[in-house]
Amino acid sequence: MGSRYTAQSASSYNSSPPPDDGSQVSANKITWAGIKTKLADSVKGLADAINTAVLNWSDFSSVTTTTNLSTDASHHMKTIEVTSGNPTISLGDAATMTNNYVVTVTNIQTSSTLAPTVNVASAGNTLDGTVNGSFVFPLNGPSSFTFKVNNAANGYYSEAAGGAKGGLNLVYSMAKNFAGQAIQTVVGATAANTAAFIVCNNAGTVTLTLTGTYEGQILYVKNYLNQLAISASSNVVPITGGAAGTAILAATSGKWAMLRYNSATLNWEIMASN
């Protein structure tokens, strides 16, 4: 759909009617021009306005983009297809869109490196409960997410294709990010992350140069031998929080950790480990 349907009203209907008191005066004479202007034209104008509003409301056509785009009322109930690149789709001010506004964004790319970001255009608006939140599409598309203004009209919540909500988006994103990913086996003392799964199989300490490319990027690191795994920089936040350091894995075979990249702090946060 395009713009939401708005009520239409007739204009000039029966405006300045004649006295209609039976007096034989010029004002009481019936003329086609008078009927047409005061009755027929007004009804026709209303019918035309309703027709135009319904056509706008029922426009389900998709729009495509490869560049940054801000949604507005014309995108209500439409799908925005991202055909290439890493554009940012900014969701229009929630209060202006009102709480029945819905827009879907689809990443039709199958790229393992390119994906759009969705954020809120107005400072203070929320996305899935996070003020000024943002959402990075999973790689290896296609994938679709629908964004709806909440009841308070101060933010949006998202639904993945098929209706997955909230935290399930992370699971969905992880599954898509890992699709087709190879395992990177490190047999030397140093390495840079080039895959989502890193297996450390070096007799001594493994020092990893960790590079993040997008918010929410997930990285698994696992030990095959009894060696330390550390970062080349102090950019790893422990699972318990606190200051970023270098420690990733203890020197024990079978140790593993899942790290998530925070693009705001440029740190990798350990989300799970054994």
Number of C-alpha atoms within 10 A of each C-alpha: 22 21 20 20 15 10 8 14 14 14 14 14 17 14 11 8 11 14 10 11 8 7 10 9 11 8 11 14 11 10 8 8 11 15 12 13 15 17 17 16 18 19 18 13 17 17 15 13 16 17 13 12 18 17 15 16 18 15 17 15 12 16 12 14 14 14 14 15 16 15 17 18 18 16 25 22 25 21 21 21 19 24 19 18 17 18 18 21 23 18 25 23 23 25 16 12 22 18 17 14 23 22 22 21 24 21 26 16 20 15 15 16 14 19 26 24 20 22 20 25 16 16 10 14 23 22 25 20 14 13 14 16 17 19 20 17 29 29 24 23 20 18 20 19 22 20 21 25 26 22 12 11 19 21 29 28 17 22 18 19 15 8 12 15 17 15 9 13 20 16 12 17 21 18 14 19 20 18 14 10 14 12 13 17 17 19 14 14 15 16 19 15 16 14 15 20 19 22 19 31 20 20 14 16 19 24 22 21 14 19 15 17 11 18 17 21 21 23 23 18 21 22 24 17 18 19 20 21 28 21 21 18 15 14 21 26 21 20 15 9 11 9 10 16 17 17 18 28 24 17 16 15 16 15 20 22 18 20 25 20 23 17 14 8 10 15 21 28 25 21 15 13 16 9
